[in-house]
Amino acid sequence: MDDIRLIAGLGNPDKEYQGTRHNIGFEVVESLAEKFGVEVKKGKFGAALGQTVFEDKKLILLKPLTYMNNSGQVIATVAGFYKLTSEQILVITDDMALEPGLIRIRASGSAGSHNGLADIVEKLGTENFSRLRVGIGEKGQMEGRDYVLSRPSRDQRELLDKAVAEAAEASVFWAGHGADATMTKFNKKNITKEK
């Protein structure tokens, strides 16, 4: 069905991971759920799901409840159940290569070093799905795993909160207008911010 859009935020399900950099995808989905007044709750497919309607499109808000690196099977199963093409899927994730507070959207591309994205590429069998990356900044002297699983400083948290709000706005825009228009609008905004 062409009138469905799947917005999947990546994270780790246990309470100990709440508020960590790696759970920024979950935070965007939670922000969207609040915006639309829907509950994203544990259901089938090994996921927390919520549904709403925006501009005549059904939006499925999804948080895979497997761990980050095994997100692909959940997303592939949900896509199969709703008979979605890869172009109807948006995946939201953290990214160390972007400064905190910046977001980037792409219509396709490689997973890079992100294990969650790599698993989704493998399970969907394609790189042609939209991904919205939320910058969490460089790891510095820390191990990458320790950095993403730790909580940001207060100053960085403020930047991330703004990025979560902007990512939620971009996700809604994507659902209504598609990847190309969203890239033009939101990536341009962030390039200006970087300067």
C-alpha positions as CSV (number, residue, x, y, z in Angstrom):
1,M,0.0,0.0,0.0
2,D,1.4,3.4,-1.0
3,D,-0.4,5.3,1.7
4,I,1.7,3.9,4.6
5,R,5.0,5.2,5.9
6,L,7.1,3.3,8.5
7,I,9.2,5.5,10.8
8,A,11.6,3.4,12.8
9,G,13.8,4.8,15.5
10,L,16.8,2.6,16.7
11,G,17.9,2.1,20.3
12,N,18.3,-0.5,23.0
13,P,15.2,-1.5,25.0
14,D,16.4,-1.9,28.6
15,K,15.9,1.0,31.1
16,E,19.7,1.2,31.7
17,Y,20.0,2.6,28.1
18,Q,17.4,5.4,28.4
19,G,19.0,8.7,27.8
20,T,22.2,7.3,26.2
21,R,23.4,8.7,22.9
22,H,22.7,5.4,21.2
23,N,19.0,5.7,22.0
24,I,18.4,8.9,20.1
25,G,16.3,7.1,17.5
26,F,13.9,5.9,20.2
27,E,13.7,9.5,21.5
28,V,12.6,10.8,18.1
29,V,9.9,8.2,17.8
30,E,8.7,9.1,21.4
31,S,8.7,12.8,20.4
32,L,6.5,11.9,17.3
33,A,4.1,9.8,19.5
34,E,3.7,12.8,21.9
35,K,3.1,15.1,19.0
36,F,0.4,12.9,17.5
37,G,-1.0,11.9,20.9
38,V,-0.5,8.2,20.3
39,E,1.0,5.5,22.5
40,V,3.9,3.5,21.2
41,K,3.5,0.3,23.1
42,K,4.9,-3.3,23.1
43,G,3.0,-5.4,20.6
44,K,3.8,-8.0,18.0
45,F,6.9,-8.3,15.8
46,G,9.2,-7.9,18.8
47,A,8.6,-4.1,18.7
48,A,6.8,-1.2,20.3
49,L,4.3,0.2,17.8
50,G,2.0,3.1,17.4
51,Q,-0.1,4.3,14.5
52,T,-1.5,7.6,13.4
53,V,-2.7,9.4,10.2
54,F,-1.0,12.4,8.7
55,E,-2.0,14.0,5.3
56,D,-4.0,10.9,4.3
57,K,-1.1,8.6,5.1
58,K,-0.9,6.0,7.8
59,L,2.2,6.5,9.9
60,I,3.6,3.5,11.7
61,L,5.9,4.5,14.6
62,L,8.3,1.7,15.5
63,K,10.9,1.0,18.1
64,P,12.5,-2.5,17.6
65,L,12.8,-4.1,21.0
66,T,15.6,-6.3,20.0
67,Y,19.0,-4.8,20.7
68,M,20.3,-2.1,18.3
69,N,22.5,-4.5,16.3
70,N,19.6,-6.9,15.6
71,S,17.1,-4.2,14.4
72,G,16.9,-5.5,10.9
73,Q,14.6,-8.5,11.4
74,V,11.9,-6.5,13.1
75,I,11.9,-3.8,10.4
76,A,11.9,-6.4,7.6
77,T,9.0,-8.3,9.3
78,V,6.9,-5.2,9.7
79,A,7.7,-4.1,6.1
80,G,6.7,-7.5,4.9
81,F,3.4,-7.6,7.0
82,Y,2.3,-4.2,5.6
83,K,3.7,-4.9,2.1
84,L,5.9,-1.8,2.1
85,T,8.6,-1.0,-0.4
86,S,12.0,0.2,0.9
87,E,11.1,3.7,-0.2
88,Q,8.3,3.8,2.4
89,I,10.7,3.2,5.3
90,L,12.6,5.9,7.3
91,V,15.2,4.7,9.9
92,I,16.4,7.2,12.6
93,T,19.7,6.6,14.2
94,D,22.6,8.3,16.1
95,D,25.8,9.2,14.2
96,M,29.2,10.0,15.7
97,A,30.4,11.6,12.4
98,L,28.0,14.5,12.9
99,E,28.3,17.3,15.4
100,P,25.7,17.1,18.3
101,G,22.6,19.0,17.3
102,L,22.9,18.4,13.5
103,I,20.7,16.0,11.5
104,R,21.2,14.6,8.0
105,I,18.7,12.7,5.8
106,R,19.6,10.5,2.9
107,A,17.4,8.5,0.5
108,S,19.8,5.6,0.5
109,G,23.5,4.7,1.2
110,S,25.8,2.3,2.9
111,A,25.5,1.6,6.6
112,G,29.1,2.9,7.3
113,S,30.2,1.6,10.7
114,H,26.7,1.6,12.2
115,N,25.9,-2.0,13.1
116,G,22.2,-1.3,13.5
117,L,22.0,0.1,10.0
118,A,24.1,-2.8,8.6
119,D,21.7,-5.3,10.0
120,I,18.7,-3.5,8.4
121,V,20.5,-3.4,5.0
122,E,21.2,-7.1,5.3
123,K,17.6,-8.1,6.3
124,L,15.9,-5.8,3.8
125,G,18.4,-6.8,1.1
126,T,18.7,-3.2,0.0
127,E,20.4,0.1,0.9
128,N,17.5,2.0,-0.7
129,F,15.6,3.2,2.4
130,S,15.7,6.6,3.9
131,R,17.8,7.2,7.0
132,L,17.8,10.2,9.2
133,R,21.1,10.5,11.2
134,V,21.2,12.6,14.4
135,G,24.7,13.8,15.3
136,I,26.0,12.8,18.7
137,G,29.6,14.0,18.1
138,E,33.1,12.6,18.3
139,K,34.0,9.9,20.9
140,G,37.3,11.6,21.8
141,Q,39.5,9.4,23.9
142,M,36.6,6.9,24.7
143,E,36.0,3.6,23.1
144,G,33.2,4.0,20.5
145,R,30.9,1.5,22.3
146,D,31.4,3.2,25.7
147,Y,30.7,6.6,24.2
148,V,27.4,5.7,22.5
149,L,26.2,3.8,25.5
150,S,27.0,6.8,27.9
151,R,24.9,9.8,28.6
152,P,25.7,13.2,27.2
153,S,26.8,16.2,29.2
154,R,24.2,18.8,30.1
155,D,25.4,21.1,27.3
156,Q,25.4,18.3,24.8
157,R,22.0,17.1,26.0
158,E,20.5,20.6,25.2
159,L,21.8,20.3,21.6
160,L,20.5,16.7,21.3
161,D,17.1,17.7,22.6
162,K,16.9,20.4,19.8
163,A,18.1,17.8,17.3
164,V,15.4,15.3,18.4
165,A,12.7,18.0,17.9
166,E,14.1,18.8,14.5
167,A,14.4,15.2,13.5
168,A,10.8,14.6,14.5
169,E,9.8,17.6,12.3
170,A,11.9,16.2,9.4
171,S,10.3,12.7,9.8
172,V,6.8,14.2,9.5
173,F,7.9,16.2,6.5
174,W,9.4,13.1,4.9
175,A,6.1,11.2,5.4
176,G,4.3,13.9,3.5
177,H,6.8,15.0,0.9
178,G,9.4,12.2,0.4
179,A,13.1,12.0,0.8
180,D,14.3,14.4,-1.9
181,A,12.2,17.3,-0.6
182,T,13.2,16.6,3.0
183,M,16.9,16.5,2.1
184,T,16.6,19.9,0.3
185,K,14.8,21.5,3.3
186,F,16.6,20.0,6.3
187,N,20.1,19.2,5.1
188,K,20.4,22.8,3.8
189,K,19.3,24.1,7.2
190,N,22.0,22.1,8.9
191,I,24.7,23.1,6.5
192,T,23.9,26.7,7.4
193,K,24.0,25.8,11.1
194,E,27.5,24.3,10.7
195,K,28.8,27.5,9.1
